[in-house]
Amino acid sequence: MFKDRRRPYTRLRDISVSERILNTVFLLMIGLGYLMALADIYYTHQGLDGKAGLSVKDVVISYHGSSN
């Protein structure tokens, strides 16, 4: 398949330090954004059903409306 025996991908051990830092910072920022989105959903939608904490019913009430 690959006549010159080169790999079709680059391993982490083969990249430079600056590329490793760039990849690490990218993954940390994605993870931080994910955690911030979860916190936003929790603090925005919790307690809409009259009970403490976040439940599926809270999200349904927030996006669909209450049936009462």
C-alpha positions in Angstrom: 0.0 0.0 0.0 2.7 2.5 1.0 5.7 1.8 -1.2 8.1 4.1 0.6 7.2 2.7 4.1 6.1 6.0 5.5 3.3 6.1 8.0 0.1 7.8 6.9 -0.1 9.5 10.3 2.2 11.3 12.8 2.6 9.9 16.3 2.8 12.2 19.3 6.4 11.2 20.0 7.4 12.3 16.5 6.2 15.9 16.8 8.0 18.9 18.1 7.6 20.4 21.6 5.8 23.4 20.3 3.2 21.2 18.5 2.7 19.2 21.7 2.1 22.4 23.6 -0.3 23.5 21.0 -2.3 20.2 21.1 -2.3 20.3 24.9 -3.6 23.8 25.1 -6.2 23.1 22.4 -7.6 20.1 24.3 -7.5 22.0 27.6 -9.6 24.8 26.0 -12.1 22.4 24.6 -12.4 20.7 28.0 -12.8 24.0 29.8 -15.5 25.1 27.3 -17.3 21.9 27.9 -17.3 22.3 31.6 -18.4 25.9 31.3 -21.3 24.9 29.1 -22.4 22.2 31.6 -22.2 24.8 34.4 -24.3 27.2 32.4 -27.0 24.6 31.7 -27.0 23.6 35.4 -27.3 27.1 36.8 -29.7 28.3 34.1 -32.2 25.5 34.2 -32.1 24.0 37.7 -35.2 24.2 39.9 -37.8 24.9 37.2 -39.8 21.9 38.3 -39.9 23.1 41.9 -37.3 20.6 43.1 -33.6 21.3 43.9 -31.0 20.2 41.3 -31.2 19.6 37.6 -33.4 17.0 36.1 -34.6 16.1 32.6 -38.0 17.7 33.5 -36.2 21.1 34.2 -34.7 21.0 30.7 -38.1 20.0 29.1 -39.8 22.9 30.9 -37.1 25.3 29.8 -37.2 24.4 26.1 -40.8 23.2 25.6 -42.8 24.9 28.4 -44.7 23.6 31.3 -47.8 21.5 30.8 -49.5 23.1 33.8 
